[in-house]
Amino acid sequence: MLLLVAARFVCEIGLVTAGRITSISLPFVIVSLFEWHGVMALVGLVSILLLVQVGPILVFGRKTRGRSLEAINETSAAHPTLNLGREAATY
């Protein structure tokens, strides 16, 4: 509990990102979850986290089925906003 209060305080003052807090606290969560419910709880946690990651990809990802890499690259070059701030790779 003290770790969560400290993490919240640090987040509020902006010294670390949510990713760092997750990296620090995740080992403690995994051990506690394993002791509480075993391997099945860990499998469930990983499954839920993977489903959460799939959501933005399904919503914001580009449709690439049936398209060649060249066609996908041409689309990225023609529409710079699809690169989300990254320049198109030119090799």
N, C-alpha and C positions, 0 to 999 in steps of 0.2 A: 504494500500500500504506500509506503514511504517513497518507493521508487516512482510510482505513478504521480504522486504529488510533486516530486522533484522534476520529473519530466514535463509535467504541465507548466510548472513555473518557468523552466528553461525555455519552453516553446513560446510562452507569452512574452518573454523579453527578447526573443528572436535570436538566441545564440546558436541553436542547432536546428536542423531540419527534421521533419517527421521521419524521413528515411533513417537518419542516425538513431533516433529514439527507438524505432522499430528494430534496428539491428542490435541495439543494446538489450532491449527487453525480450526479444524473441526467444533466446535460449532459456530464460526463466519461465516463459509461458509454455514452451515445449516440455520442459522437465515437469512442471506442475501438471500439465495436461496428461502426460504419460503416467504419472503417479496416480492421478485421479481416475482415469478411465482406460488406460493402456493404449495399445497400438491402434485400435480402431478409432479412437478419438483423434489421434495424429493423422491418420489417413483421411478422416473427415475434415479436419482443419485444412490440410493441404488441398483437398478437393474443392473446398469452399473458396480458398484463396485463388486457386487457378480459375475458377468460374468468375470471380470478381475481375481478374485480369482479362478474361476473354470479352467481357462486356464492352469496354471502350474500343477494342479491336473490331468487334462486330458493328459498332455504331460509326466509328470514324475511319476504319480501314478502307483502302481502295479495293475494288473488285478486280481480281486478276485472273479469274478462271478463263481458260481458253485463249489467253493473250501471251504473246512472246515477250521476253525480257526487253527486246528492242522497242516494242510498242509501248510497254509500260514506261520505259525511260523517256520516250518521245512525249508521252502525256505529261510526265513530271516536268520536262523542260518547257512545254507549252503553257503549263499552268503552275507558276512558281508557288502559289499558295498551297498546293498539294504537298510541297516539300516540308512544310511546317518550319520554315526558317533555315532549313539546310539547303546548301547548294547541291544541284544534281551532280552526281559523280560522272566525270569524264575521264575515261581511261584510254 
